Amino acid sequence: MTIQRKVKRAVDGDTLEVGTKIQGTNYIRIANMDAPERGERGYSSAKNKLNSLSGETITIVPKGRSYNRVVADVRYNGKKIR
């Protein structure tokens, strides 16, 4: 199942907030991505890079759930976000 949603903002370097809920949540954790956590070196850079998707439509392929987020493969313009 693939779902398309518009990105509201990057929460951090590996989590996006979308405008319309999927499986009861607006938060999408990008599968197999390990971004620096807040306070770690590279956090701001990773978040800013992901935040460049704000306002764009992404394609989401849900894989599971974790911490009230949908864990999913995410694609933008046909390319997988990593």
PyMOL Python script that loads the backbone (N, CA, C, O; Angstrom):
from pymol import cmd

cmd.read_pdbstr("""\
ATOM      1  N   MET A   1       0.844  -1.174   0.000  1.00  0.00           N
ATOM      2  CA  MET A   1       0.000   0.000   0.000  1.00  0.00           C
ATOM      3  C   MET A   1       0.892   1.241   0.000  1.00  0.00           C
ATOM      4  O   MET A   1       1.798   1.364   0.824  1.00  0.00           O
ATOM      5  N   THR A   2       0.631   2.143  -0.917  1.00  0.00           N
ATOM      6  CA  THR A   2       1.349   3.413  -0.939  1.00  0.00           C
ATOM      7  C   THR A   2       0.361   4.543  -0.662  1.00  0.00           C
ATOM      8  O   THR A   2      -0.802   4.495  -1.063  1.00  0.00           O
ATOM      9  N   ILE A   3       0.854   5.544   0.027  1.00  0.00           N
ATOM     10  CA  ILE A   3       0.028   6.676   0.442  1.00  0.00           C
ATOM     11  C   ILE A   3       0.780   7.948   0.094  1.00  0.00           C
ATOM     12  O   ILE A   3       2.001   8.010   0.238  1.00  0.00           O
ATOM     13  N   GLN A   4       0.073   8.942  -0.353  1.00  0.00           N
ATOM     14  CA  GLN A   4       0.708  10.235  -0.616  1.00  0.00           C
ATOM     15  C   GLN A   4       0.202  11.254   0.392  1.00  0.00           C
ATOM     16  O   GLN A   4      -0.990  11.324   0.687  1.00  0.00           O
ATOM     17  N   ARG A   5       1.127  12.034   0.906  1.00  0.00           N
ATOM     18  CA  ARG A   5       0.802  13.080   1.866  1.00  0.00           C
ATOM     19  C   ARG A   5       1.701  14.285   1.642  1.00  0.00           C
ATOM     20  O   ARG A   5       2.808  14.164   1.118  1.00  0.00           O
ATOM     21  N   LYS A   6       1.208  15.449   2.045  1.00  0.00           N
ATOM     22  CA  LYS A   6       1.995  16.680   1.991  1.00  0.00           C
ATOM     23  C   LYS A   6       2.733  16.831   3.322  1.00  0.00           C
ATOM     24  O   LYS A   6       2.153  16.631   4.389  1.00  0.00           O
ATOM     25  N   VAL A   7       4.002  17.180   3.247  1.00  0.00           N
ATOM     26  CA  VAL A   7       4.843  17.351   4.430  1.00  0.00           C
ATOM     27  C   VAL A   7       4.575  18.713   5.058  1.00  0.00           C
ATOM     28  O   VAL A   7       4.593  19.739   4.379  1.00  0.00           O
ATOM     29  N   LYS A   8       4.325  18.704   6.373  1.00  0.00           N
ATOM     30  CA  LYS A   8       4.198  19.966   7.113  1.00  0.00           C
ATOM     31  C   LYS A   8       5.565  20.475   7.546  1.00  0.00           C
ATOM     32  O   LYS A   8       5.896  21.646   7.360  1.00  0.00           O
ATOM     33  N   ARG A   9       6.372  19.553   8.143  1.00  0.00           N
ATOM     34  CA  ARG A   9       7.679  19.963   8.659  1.00  0.00           C
ATOM     35  C   ARG A   9       8.487  18.732   9.035  1.00  0.00           C
ATOM     36  O   ARG A   9       7.957  17.627   9.154  1.00  0.00           O
ATOM     37  N   ALA A  10       9.790  18.954   9.220  1.00  0.00           N
ATOM     38  CA  ALA A  10      10.658  17.917   9.773  1.00  0.00           C
ATOM     39  C   ALA A  10      10.634  18.058  11.288  1.00  0.00           C
ATOM     40  O   ALA A  10      10.810  19.159  11.810  1.00  0.00           O
ATOM     41  N   VAL A  11      10.421  16.979  11.983  1.00  0.00           N
ATOM     42  CA  VAL A  11      10.455  16.980  13.446  1.00  0.00           C
ATOM     43  C   VAL A  11      11.908  16.888  13.901  1.00  0.00           C
ATOM     44  O   VAL A  11      12.325  17.568  14.839  1.00  0.00           O
ATOM     45  N   ASP A  12      12.663  16.041  13.224  1.00  0.00           N
ATOM     46  CA  ASP A  12      14.100  15.904  13.445  1.00  0.00           C
ATOM     47  C   ASP A  12      14.698  15.360  12.157  1.00  0.00           C
ATOM     48  O   ASP A  12      14.083  15.498  11.100  1.00  0.00           O
ATOM     49  N   GLY A  13      15.858  14.758  12.209  1.00  0.00           N
ATOM     50  CA  GLY A  13      16.520  14.315  10.999  1.00  0.00           C
ATOM     51  C   GLY A  13      15.988  13.054  10.365  1.00  0.00           C
ATOM     52  O   GLY A  13      16.407  12.701   9.262  1.00  0.00           O
ATOM     53  N   ASP A  14      15.059  12.349  11.038  1.00  0.00           N
ATOM     54  CA  ASP A  14      14.499  11.132  10.447  1.00  0.00           C
ATOM     55  C   ASP A  14      12.989  10.995  10.654  1.00  0.00           C
ATOM     56  O   ASP A  14      12.432   9.919  10.441  1.00  0.00           O
ATOM     57  N   THR A  15      12.329  12.071  11.066  1.00  0.00           N
ATOM     58  CA  THR A  15      10.886  12.047  11.299  1.00  0.00           C
ATOM     59  C   THR A  15      10.228  13.266  10.662  1.00  0.00           C
ATOM     60  O   THR A  15      10.679  14.398  10.831  1.00  0.00           O
ATOM     61  N   LEU A  16       9.147  13.004   9.926  1.00  0.00           N
ATOM     62  CA  LEU A  16       8.375  14.055   9.273  1.00  0.00           C
ATOM     63  C   LEU A  16       6.982  14.138   9.876  1.00  0.00           C
ATOM     64  O   LEU A  16       6.434  13.135  10.335  1.00  0.00           O
ATOM     65  N   GLU A  17       6.414  15.334   9.872  1.00  0.00           N
ATOM     66  CA  GLU A  17       5.010  15.516  10.218  1.00  0.00           C
ATOM     67  C   GLU A  17       4.272  15.784   8.920  1.00  0.00           C
ATOM     68  O   GLU A  17       4.663  16.653   8.141  1.00  0.00           O
ATOM     69  N   VAL A  18       3.191  15.027   8.687  1.00  0.00           N
ATOM     70  CA  VAL A  18       2.380  15.215   7.481  1.00  0.00           C
ATOM     71  C   VAL A  18       1.041  15.828   7.866  1.00  0.00           C
ATOM     72  O   VAL A  18       0.639  15.782   9.029  1.00  0.00           O
ATOM     73  N   GLY A  19       0.354  16.402   6.884  1.00  0.00           N
ATOM     74  CA  GLY A  19      -0.878  17.134   7.151  1.00  0.00           C
ATOM     75  C   GLY A  19      -2.084  16.272   7.470  1.00  0.00           C
ATOM     76  O   GLY A  19      -2.956  16.695   8.229  1.00  0.00           O
ATOM     77  N   THR A  20      -2.156  15.074   6.910  1.00  0.00           N
ATOM     78  CA  THR A  20      -3.302  14.195   7.117  1.00  0.00           C
ATOM     79  C   THR A  20      -2.823  12.893   7.744  1.00  0.00           C
ATOM     80  O   THR A  20      -1.848  12.296   7.288  1.00  0.00           O
ATOM     81  N   LYS A  21      -3.506  12.463   8.779  1.00  0.00           N
ATOM     82  CA  LYS A  21      -3.078  11.281   9.546  1.00  0.00           C
ATOM     83  C   LYS A  21      -3.041  10.004   8.703  1.00  0.00           C
ATOM     84  O   LYS A  21      -3.813   9.816   7.763  1.00  0.00           O
ATOM     85  N   ILE A  22      -2.108   9.145   9.092  1.00  0.00           N
ATOM     86  CA  ILE A  22      -1.999   7.788   8.574  1.00  0.00           C
ATOM     87  C   ILE A  22      -1.997   6.879   9.785  1.00  0.00           C
ATOM     88  O   ILE A  22      -1.174   7.046  10.685  1.00  0.00           O
ATOM     89  N   GLN A  23      -2.898   5.927   9.819  1.00  0.00           N
ATOM     90  CA  GLN A  23      -2.999   4.988  10.940  1.00  0.00           C
ATOM     91  C   GLN A  23      -3.045   5.720  12.279  1.00  0.00           C
ATOM     92  O   GLN A  23      -2.447   5.279  13.259  1.00  0.00           O
ATOM     93  N   GLY A  24      -3.761   6.839  12.308  1.00  0.00           N
ATOM     94  CA  GLY A  24      -3.993   7.558  13.551  1.00  0.00           C
ATOM     95  C   GLY A  24      -2.917   8.526  13.987  1.00  0.00           C
ATOM     96  O   GLY A  24      -3.004   9.079  15.083  1.00  0.00           O
ATOM     97  N   THR A  25      -1.898   8.752  13.161  1.00  0.00           N
ATOM     98  CA  THR A  25      -0.830   9.677  13.541  1.00  0.00           C
ATOM     99  C   THR A  25      -0.385  10.520  12.348  1.00  0.00           C
ATOM    100  O   THR A  25      -0.530  10.114  11.194  1.00  0.00           O
ATOM    101  N   ASN A  26       0.152  11.686  12.642  1.00  0.00           N
ATOM    102  CA  ASN A  26       0.684  12.572  11.601  1.00  0.00           C
ATOM    103  C   ASN A  26       2.204  12.428  11.460  1.00  0.00           C
ATOM    104  O   ASN A  26       2.812  13.122  10.645  1.00  0.00           O
ATOM    105  N   TYR A  27       2.817  11.548  12.234  1.00  0.00           N
ATOM    106  CA  TYR A  27       4.273  11.446  12.278  1.00  0.00           C
ATOM    107  C   TYR A  27       4.782  10.207  11.548  1.00  0.00           C
ATOM    108  O   TYR A  27       4.320   9.090  11.780  1.00  0.00           O
ATOM    109  N   ILE A  28       5.750  10.439  10.656  1.00  0.00           N
ATOM    110  CA  ILE A  28       6.329   9.380   9.844  1.00  0.00           C
ATOM    111  C   ILE A  28       7.817   9.277  10.146  1.00  0.00           C
ATOM    112  O   ILE A  28       8.566  10.229   9.931  1.00  0.00           O
ATOM    113  N   ARG A  29       8.237   8.139  10.635  1.00  0.00           N
ATOM    114  CA  ARG A  29       9.665   7.850  10.890  1.00  0.00           C
ATOM    115  C   ARG A  29      10.193   7.150   9.659  1.00  0.00           C
ATOM    116  O   ARG A  29       9.648   6.121   9.260  1.00  0.00           O
ATOM    117  N   ILE A  30      11.234   7.673   9.047  1.00  0.00           N
ATOM    118  CA  ILE A  30      11.785   7.084   7.835  1.00  0.00           C
ATOM    119  C   ILE A  30      12.539   5.809   8.202  1.00  0.00           C
ATOM    120  O   ILE A  30      13.478   5.830   8.998  1.00  0.00           O
ATOM    121  N   ALA A  31      12.104   4.690   7.599  1.00  0.00           N
ATOM    122  CA  ALA A  31      12.685   3.379   7.890  1.00  0.00           C
ATOM    123  C   ALA A  31      14.163   3.334   7.506  1.00  0.00           C
ATOM    124  O   ALA A  31      14.572   3.909   6.497  1.00  0.00           O
ATOM    125  N   ASN A  32      14.944   2.653   8.316  1.00  0.00           N
ATOM    126  CA  ASN A  32      16.366   2.407   8.059  1.00  0.00           C
ATOM    127  C   ASN A  32      17.197   3.683   7.959  1.00  0.00           C
ATOM    128  O   ASN A  32      18.247   3.697   7.316  1.00  0.00           O
ATOM    129  N   MET A  33      16.729   4.743   8.590  1.00  0.00           N
ATOM    130  CA  MET A  33      17.507   5.986   8.629  1.00  0.00           C
ATOM    131  C   MET A  33      17.897   6.229  10.077  1.00  0.00           C
ATOM    132  O   MET A  33      17.064   6.126  10.978  1.00  0.00           O
ATOM    133  N   ASP A  34      19.153   6.548  10.295  1.00  0.00           N
ATOM    134  CA  ASP A  34      19.632   6.812  11.647  1.00  0.00           C
ATOM    135  C   ASP A  34      20.264   8.188  11.659  1.00  0.00           C
ATOM    136  O   ASP A  34      21.445   8.337  11.344  1.00  0.00           O
ATOM    137  N   ALA A  35      19.489   9.187  12.018  1.00  0.00           N
ATOM    138  CA  ALA A  35      19.965  10.570  12.064  1.00  0.00           C
ATOM    139  C   ALA A  35      20.402  10.917  13.487  1.00  0.00           C
ATOM    140  O   ALA A  35      19.939  10.300  14.446  1.00  0.00           O
ATOM    141  N   PRO A  36      21.290  11.900  13.626  1.00  0.00           N
ATOM    142  CA  PRO A  36      21.720  12.332  14.961  1.00  0.00           C
ATOM    143  C   PRO A  36      20.540  12.850  15.787  1.00  0.00           C
ATOM    144  O   PRO A  36      19.628  13.482  15.255  1.00  0.00           O
ATOM    145  N   GLU A  37      20.571  12.579  17.068  1.00  0.00           N
ATOM    146  CA  GLU A  37      19.538  13.056  17.982  1.00  0.00           C
ATOM    147  C   GLU A  37      19.845  14.489  18.405  1.00  0.00           C
ATOM    148  O   GLU A  37      20.975  14.959  18.274  1.00  0.00           O
ATOM    149  N   ARG A  38      18.827  15.171  18.910  1.00  0.00           N
ATOM    150  CA  ARG A  38      19.011  16.548  19.406  1.00  0.00           C
ATOM    151  C   ARG A  38      20.184  16.584  20.381  1.00  0.00           C
ATOM    152  O   ARG A  38      20.296  15.737  21.267  1.00  0.00           O
ATOM    153  N   GLY A  39      21.043  17.564  20.209  1.00  0.00           N
ATOM    154  CA  GLY A  39      22.224  17.696  21.058  1.00  0.00           C
ATOM    155  C   GLY A  39      23.448  17.004  20.493  1.00  0.00           C
ATOM    156  O   GLY A  39      24.561  17.255  20.955  1.00  0.00           O
ATOM    157  N   GLU A  40      23.271  16.142  19.508  1.00  0.00           N
ATOM    158  CA  GLU A  40      24.402  15.466  18.886  1.00  0.00           C
ATOM    159  C   GLU A  40      24.887  16.244  17.663  1.00  0.00           C
ATOM    160  O   GLU A  40      24.122  16.963  17.020  1.00  0.00           O
ATOM    161  N   ARG A  41      26.162  16.084  17.361  1.00  0.00           N
ATOM    162  CA  ARG A  41      26.747  16.752  16.201  1.00  0.00           C
ATOM    163  C   ARG A  41      26.021  16.301  14.927  1.00  0.00           C
ATOM    164  O   ARG A  41      25.794  15.107  14.728  1.00  0.00           O
ATOM    165  N   GLY A  42      25.667  17.239  14.085  1.00  0.00           N
ATOM    166  CA  GLY A  42      25.007  16.936  12.818  1.00  0.00           C
ATOM    167  C   GLY A  42      23.491  16.989  12.875  1.00  0.00           C
ATOM    168  O   GLY A  42      22.830  16.875  11.843  1.00  0.00           O
ATOM    169  N   TYR A  43      22.923  17.163  14.081  1.00  0.00           N
ATOM    170  CA  TYR A  43      21.458  17.185  14.236  1.00  0.00           C
ATOM    171  C   TYR A  43      20.822  18.279  13.376  1.00  0.00           C
ATOM    172  O   TYR A  43      19.905  18.006  12.602  1.00  0.00           O
ATOM    173  N   SER A  44      21.307  19.512  13.510  1.00  0.00           N
ATOM    174  CA  SER A  44      20.697  20.636  12.786  1.00  0.00           C
ATOM    175  C   SER A  44      20.793  20.447  11.282  1.00  0.00           C
ATOM    176  O   SER A  44      19.841  20.738  10.558  1.00  0.00           O
ATOM    177  N   SER A  45      21.908  19.974  10.816  1.00  0.00           N
ATOM    178  CA  SER A  45      22.105  19.745   9.387  1.00  0.00           C
ATOM    179  C   SER A  45      21.126  18.690   8.860  1.00  0.00           C
ATOM    180  O   SER A  45      20.516  18.872   7.807  1.00  0.00           O
ATOM    181  N   ALA A  46      20.985  17.589   9.601  1.00  0.00           N
ATOM    182  CA  ALA A  46      20.078  16.520   9.188  1.00  0.00           C
ATOM    183  C   ALA A  46      18.628  17.008   9.180  1.00  0.00           C
ATOM    184  O   ALA A  46      17.874  16.714   8.253  1.00  0.00           O
ATOM    185  N   LYS A  47      18.248  17.748  10.209  1.00  0.00           N
ATOM    186  CA  LYS A  47      16.882  18.259  10.280  1.00  0.00           C
ATOM    187  C   LYS A  47      16.615  19.262   9.156  1.00  0.00           C
ATOM    188  O   LYS A  47      15.563  19.216   8.519  1.00  0.00           O
ATOM    189  N   ASN A  48      17.561  20.161   8.914  1.00  0.00           N
ATOM    190  CA  ASN A  48      17.382  21.157   7.855  1.00  0.00           C
ATOM    191  C   ASN A  48      17.263  20.508   6.481  1.00  0.00           C
ATOM    192  O   ASN A  48      16.469  20.947   5.648  1.00  0.00           O
ATOM    193  N   LYS A  49      18.047  19.470   6.248  1.00  0.00           N
ATOM    194  CA  LYS A  49      17.979  18.754   4.971  1.00  0.00           C
ATOM    195  C   LYS A  49      16.586  18.159   4.776  1.00  0.00           C
ATOM    196  O   LYS A  49      15.994  18.292   3.706  1.00  0.00           O
ATOM    197  N   LEU A  50      16.069  17.506   5.808  1.00  0.00           N
ATOM    198  CA  LEU A  50      14.745  16.898   5.717  1.00  0.00           C
ATOM    199  C   LEU A  50      13.659  17.965   5.654  1.00  0.00           C
ATOM    200  O   LEU A  50      12.627  17.762   5.015  1.00  0.00           O
ATOM    201  N   ASN A  51      13.883  19.089   6.306  1.00  0.00           N
ATOM    202  CA  ASN A  51      12.897  20.172   6.322  1.00  0.00           C
ATOM    203  C   ASN A  51      12.720  20.802   4.938  1.00  0.00           C
ATOM    204  O   ASN A  51      11.743  21.511   4.697  1.00  0.00           O
ATOM    205  N   SER A  52      13.662  20.543   4.034  1.00  0.00           N
ATOM    206  CA  SER A  52      13.530  21.056   2.671  1.00  0.00           C
ATOM    207  C   SER A  52      12.327  20.428   1.959  1.00  0.00           C
ATOM    208  O   SER A  52      11.913  20.910   0.904  1.00  0.00           O
ATOM    209  N   LEU A  53      11.767  19.362   2.525  1.00  0.00           N
ATOM    210  CA  LEU A  53      10.582  18.718   1.955  1.00  0.00           C
ATOM    211  C   LEU A  53       9.279  19.378   2.401  1.00  0.00           C
ATOM    212  O   LEU A  53       8.208  18.991   1.933  1.00  0.00           O
ATOM    213  N   SER A  54       9.346  20.354   3.286  1.00  0.00           N
ATOM    214  CA  SER A  54       8.126  21.031   3.764  1.00  0.00           C
ATOM    215  C   SER A  54       7.334  21.568   2.577  1.00  0.00           C
ATOM    216  O   SER A  54       7.872  22.242   1.698  1.00  0.00           O
ATOM    217  N   GLY A  55       6.041  21.249   2.578  1.00  0.00           N
ATOM    218  CA  GLY A  55       5.153  21.692   1.513  1.00  0.00           C
ATOM    219  C   GLY A  55       5.122  20.770   0.308  1.00  0.00           C
ATOM    220  O   GLY A  55       4.281  20.932  -0.576  1.00  0.00           O
ATOM    221  N   GLU A  56       6.031  19.805   0.264  1.00  0.00           N
ATOM    222  CA  GLU A  56       6.099  18.871  -0.865  1.00  0.00           C
ATOM    223  C   GLU A  56       5.254  17.625  -0.589  1.00  0.00           C
ATOM    224  O   GLU A  56       4.973  17.295   0.563  1.00  0.00           O
ATOM    225  N   THR A  57       4.860  16.946  -1.656  1.00  0.00           N
ATOM    226  CA  THR A  57       4.108  15.701  -1.534  1.00  0.00           C
ATOM    227  C   THR A  57       5.075  14.535  -1.630  1.00  0.00           C
ATOM    228  O   THR A  57       5.886  14.459  -2.552  1.00  0.00           O
ATOM    229  N   ILE A  58       4.978  13.623  -0.664  1.00  0.00           N
ATOM    230  CA  ILE A  58       5.832  12.444  -0.608  1.00  0.00           C
ATOM    231  C   ILE A  58       4.985  11.193  -0.756  1.00  0.00           C
ATOM    232  O   ILE A  58       3.772  11.221  -0.546  1.00  0.00           O
ATOM    233  N   THR A  59       5.628  10.106  -1.116  1.00  0.00           N
ATOM    234  CA  THR A  59       4.977   8.801  -1.186  1.00  0.00           C
ATOM    235  C   THR A  59       5.478   7.972  -0.015  1.00  0.00           C
ATOM    236  O   THR A  59       6.682   7.871   0.223  1.00  0.00           O
ATOM    237  N   ILE A  60       4.541   7.383   0.711  1.00  0.00           N
ATOM    238  CA  ILE A  60       4.837   6.662   1.946  1.00  0.00           C
ATOM    239  C   ILE A  60       4.416   5.204   1.788  1.00  0.00           C
ATOM    240  O   ILE A  60       3.305   4.915   1.345  1.00  0.00           O
ATOM    241  N   VAL A  61       5.311   4.288   2.155  1.00  0.00           N
ATOM    242  CA  VAL A  61       5.004   2.860   2.166  1.00  0.00           C
ATOM    243  C   VAL A  61       5.185   2.381   3.600  1.00  0.00           C
ATOM    244  O   VAL A  61       6.306   2.085   4.016  1.00  0.00           O
ATOM    245  N   PRO A  62       4.081   2.299   4.372  1.00  0.00           N
ATOM    246  CA  PRO A  62       4.185   1.909   5.783  1.00  0.00           C
ATOM    247  C   PRO A  62       4.784   0.519   5.970  1.00  0.00           C
ATOM    248  O   PRO A  62       4.480  -0.413   5.225  1.00  0.00           O
ATOM    249  N   LYS A  63       5.653   0.401   6.993  1.00  0.00           N
ATOM    250  CA  LYS A  63       6.297  -0.865   7.335  1.00  0.00           C
ATOM    251  C   LYS A  63       5.937  -1.324   8.742  1.00  0.00           C
ATOM    252  O   LYS A  63       6.047  -2.510   9.053  1.00  0.00           O
ATOM    253  N   GLY A  64       5.504  -0.387   9.604  1.00  0.00           N
ATOM    254  CA  GLY A  64       5.186  -0.723  10.986  1.00  0.00           C
ATOM    255  C   GLY A  64       4.941   0.539  11.791  1.00  0.00           C
ATOM    256  O   GLY A  64       4.670   1.605  11.237  1.00  0.00           O
ATOM    257  N   ARG A  65       5.039   0.404  13.110  1.00  0.00           N
ATOM    258  CA  ARG A  65       4.841   1.539  14.014  1.00  0.00           C
ATOM    259  C   ARG A  65       5.889   1.505  15.110  1.00  0.00           C
ATOM    260  O   ARG A  65       6.384   0.444  15.491  1.00  0.00           O
ATOM    261  N   SER A  66       6.219   2.701  15.614  1.00  0.00           N
ATOM    262  CA  SER A  66       7.156   2.818  16.715  1.00  0.00           C
ATOM    263  C   SER A  66       6.959   4.177  17.374  1.00  0.00           C
ATOM    264  O   SER A  66       6.972   5.204  16.695  1.00  0.00           O
ATOM    265  N   TYR A  67       6.778   4.191  18.689  1.00  0.00           N
ATOM    266  CA  TYR A  67       6.637   5.431  19.451  1.00  0.00           C
ATOM    267  C   TYR A  67       5.601   6.383  18.833  1.00  0.00           C
ATOM    268  O   TYR A  67       5.893   7.560  18.618  1.00  0.00           O
ATOM    269  N   ASN A  68       4.419   5.887  18.555  1.00  0.00           N
ATOM    270  CA  ASN A  68       3.308   6.668  17.999  1.00  0.00           C
ATOM    271  C   ASN A  68       3.647   7.299  16.638  1.00  0.00           C
ATOM    272  O   ASN A  68       3.120   8.353  16.282  1.00  0.00           O
ATOM    273  N   ARG A  69       4.522   6.646  15.900  1.00  0.00           N
ATOM    274  CA  ARG A  69       4.848   7.075  14.543  1.00  0.00           C
ATOM    275  C   ARG A  69       4.684   5.893  13.608  1.00  0.00           C
ATOM    276  O   ARG A  69       4.853   4.743  14.015  1.00  0.00           O
ATOM    277  N   VAL A  70       4.355   6.173  12.359  1.00  0.00           N
ATOM    278  CA  VAL A  70       4.379   5.149  11.325  1.00  0.00           C
ATOM    279  C   VAL A  70       5.817   5.070  10.824  1.00  0.00           C
ATOM    280  O   VAL A  70       6.407   6.086  10.457  1.00  0.00           O
ATOM    281  N   VAL A  71       6.377   3.872  10.809  1.00  0.00           N
ATOM    282  CA  VAL A  71       7.702   3.660  10.240  1.00  0.00           C
ATOM    283  C   VAL A  71       7.477   3.275   8.783  1.00  0.00           C
ATOM    284  O   VAL A  71       6.720   2.350   8.489  1.00  0.00           O
ATOM    285  N   ALA A  72       8.141   3.994   7.863  1.00  0.00           N
ATOM    286  CA  ALA A  72       7.838   3.789   6.449  1.00  0.00           C
ATOM    287  C   ALA A  72       9.020   4.087   5.550  1.00  0.00           C
ATOM    288  O   ALA A  72       9.919   4.853   5.898  1.00  0.00           O
ATOM    289  N   ASP A  73       8.994   3.459   4.378  1.00  0.00           N
ATOM    290  CA  ASP A  73       9.865   3.900   3.298  1.00  0.00           C
ATOM    291  C   ASP A  73       9.222   5.159   2.756  1.00  0.00           C
ATOM    292  O   ASP A  73       8.000   5.227   2.623  1.00  0.00           O
ATOM    293  N   VAL A  74      10.036   6.158   2.443  1.00  0.00           N
ATOM    294  CA  VAL A  74       9.524   7.440   1.962  1.00  0.00           C
ATOM    295  C   VAL A  74      10.232   7.776   0.660  1.00  0.00           C
ATOM    296  O   VAL A  74      11.452   7.660   0.549  1.00  0.00           O
ATOM    297  N   ARG A  75       9.441   8.194  -0.325  1.00  0.00           N
ATOM    298  CA  ARG A  75       9.989   8.580  -1.628  1.00  0.00           C
ATOM    299  C   ARG A  75       9.548   9.996  -1.974  1.00  0.00           C
ATOM    300  O   ARG A  75       8.441  10.425  -1.651  1.00  0.00           O
ATOM    301  N   TYR A  76      10.452  10.702  -2.640  1.00  0.00           N
ATOM    302  CA  TYR A  76      10.150  12.029  -3.142  1.00  0.00           C
ATOM    303  C   TYR A  76      10.680  12.109  -4.577  1.00  0.00           C
ATOM    304  O   TYR A  76      11.850  11.820  -4.829  1.00  0.00           O
ATOM    305  N   ASN A  77       9.825  12.497  -5.500  1.00  0.00           N
ATOM    306  CA  ASN A  77      10.191  12.543  -6.929  1.00  0.00           C
ATOM    307  C   ASN A  77      10.777  11.201  -7.393  1.00  0.00           C
ATOM    308  O   ASN A  77      11.718  11.168  -8.186  1.00  0.00           O
ATOM    309  N   GLY A  78      10.208  10.096  -6.889  1.00  0.00           N
ATOM    310  CA  GLY A  78      10.630   8.773  -7.305  1.00  0.00           C
ATOM    311  C   GLY A  78      11.881   8.245  -6.636  1.00  0.00           C
ATOM    312  O   GLY A  78      12.266   7.099  -6.868  1.00  0.00           O
ATOM    313  N   LYS A  79      12.529   9.063  -5.804  1.00  0.00           N
ATOM    314  CA  LYS A  79      13.764   8.633  -5.140  1.00  0.00           C
ATOM    315  C   LYS A  79      13.509   8.344  -3.669  1.00  0.00           C
ATOM    316  O   LYS A  79      12.816   9.101  -2.988  1.00  0.00           O
ATOM    317  N   LYS A  80      14.069   7.256  -3.189  1.00  0.00           N
ATOM    318  CA  LYS A  80      13.936   6.873  -1.788  1.00  0.00           C
ATOM    319  C   LYS A  80      14.757   7.825  -0.913  1.00  0.00           C
ATOM    320  O   LYS A  80      15.921   8.098  -1.207  1.00  0.00           O
ATOM    321  N   ILE A  81      14.155   8.319   0.146  1.00  0.00           N
ATOM    322  CA  ILE A  81      14.856   9.195   1.083  1.00  0.00           C
ATOM    323  C   ILE A  81      15.629   8.316   2.051  1.00  0.00           C
ATOM    324  O   ILE A  81      15.079   7.375   2.623  1.00  0.00           O
ATOM    325  N   ARG A  82      16.900   8.624   2.231  1.00  0.00           N
ATOM    326  CA  ARG A  82      17.762   7.827   3.110  1.00  0.00           C
ATOM    327  C   ARG A  82      18.491   8.720   4.059  1.00  0.00           C
ATOM    328  O   ARG A  82      19.269   8.240   4.884  1.00  0.00           O
TER     329      ARG A  82
END
""", "prot")
cmd.dss("prot")
cmd.show_as("cartoon", "prot")
cmd.util.cbc("prot")
cmd.orient("prot")
